[in-house]
Amino acid sequence: MVLMTNPPKMVYDDAGQLVEVILSAEDYRAYLRALASQSDWEVLPEFLQDAIDRMLIDEVRHEKDMAVDLEDVLADELLAT
C-alpha cells in the first residue's frame, strides 16, 4: 500500500469520466517503488518498467554522489588518533 503525502489531482473529461490522475513527484516515486517490490516484472507494461528503471538509475546516481571514498575515511581516522 502506498501512502500519499499529497492528495492526487483527478482530471475528468466532458462526459465526467476519469481520464488522468496527477501525483506529486514524491508520491509517483513511492508508487513506482511499490510496483517494483510487489508486482511481477514480466506483466508490468513496458512504460512502467521504463519508469522504474529510470527511478532506480537516478537513485544510484544520487547514492554515488553521496558516497565517501573508504581511503579518505580511513585517512581521516588515522589523523584523528
N, C-alpha and C positions, 0 to 999 in steps of 0.2 A: 504494500500500500504506500502510495506517495502522498506525503503531507505537503500541501501547497502553502507557501508563505504569502502569496498574493492571490486574491481571487481571480480566476480566469475571466477574460472578456469573451462573451458569446456574440457571434455575428450571425444574423438571420437574413435570409433573402426576403423578397417582397411577398412570398407566399407564407412566410412565418417558419420556414424550415431552417434548422440549424445548419450552417454551411462552413463555419470556421470557429475555432477556439484559439484565442490568443493567450499565451502564457508568458510570464516573465522568463528571462534567460535562466535564472536560478532554478525556477520550477521546471523548465524544459530539461535542464541537465539532470535534475532529480528523477524526472520521468524516464529519461534515457538510461540512467543508472539502474533503475528498477527493471526496465525492459531487458537490459543486458544480463542482469543477475537472475531473472525469473522466467525468461522466455527461451524457447527453443530457437537458437540462432537460425537454423535452416528454414523455419517457417516465417521469420520476420521478412517483411517486404524489403527490397533492396535499398530503398531510400532511408529506412530506419537503420539498416546495417551500416550504411554510409555515415549517417549522423552519429551513431555510436562510435564508429571508427574515428571520426574527426574529433569527437569529445575526448576519447582516450588519448589520441595523439597530442591534443592540447594539454591534457593533464601531465603527460610525460614531459613535454617541453617545459611546463611550469616547474615540475619537480627537478628537472635538470638544471634550470636556472637557479634554484634554491639549494642545490647540492653543494656540499663543502668537501673539498679535497682532504682525504684522510691524512696525507703528509702534512698539510697545513695544521690540522688539528693536533697531530702528534708533536709537531714543532712548537706550537703554542703551549702545549702541556709541559714540554721539556724546559721551555723558557720560564714558565711559571714556577717550576720547582727548583 
